[in-house]
């Protein structure tokens, strides 16, 4: 992929008598977010910048909701930041519950507080264990989807 472009159409104008949809460019990812490429690491770096830089978060939010004056704080911000880490809209394996993520959306420092619920264990998970569990959960969902397609 060379770039990602997002377009929009003003439905209010399009639904007026004699109106028709007019598609307009909202943004190009590489230009809007200062990306050199669209490889996975670049998207990861962008998600980290969105998480840590309020200006970049505001720009991303404006493009995401296609509104200038949209407010997104607290649970809204946590969910939006979590959605950047997911491969599917309802996948939660890479996002600890809202109580596990602080208001800034910072997952890193809270990971050691995650608890393992396997076999009734209450052991603290390391970052490596968390990543392994998340990877296993994602692959499980992918294989399930593939089986369902047959």
LINJOLIN-V905732 format. One record per run of one state. SS is the DSSP state (H for helix, E for strand, C for the rest). FROM is the first residue (numbers start at 1). TO is the last residue. If there is no record, write none. Layout:
# LINJOLIN-V905732
ss:SS from:FROM to:TO
ss:SS from:FROM to:TO
This chain:
# LINJOLIN-V905732
ss:C from:1 to:4
ss:E from:5 to:9
ss:C from:10 to:10
ss:H from:11 to:14
ss:C from:15 to:22
ss:E from:23 to:28
ss:H from:29 to:33
ss:C from:34 to:39
ss:H from:40 to:52
ss:C from:53 to:53
ss:H from:54 to:65
ss:C from:66 to:74
ss:H from:75 to:83
ss:C from:84 to:97
ss:H from:98 to:100
ss:C from:101 to:107
ss:H from:108 to:113
ss:C from:114 to:114
ss:E from:115 to:115
ss:C from:116 to:117
ss:H from:118 to:120
ss:C from:121 to:123
ss:E from:124 to:124
ss:C from:125 to:126
ss:H from:127 to:149
ss:C from:150 to:150
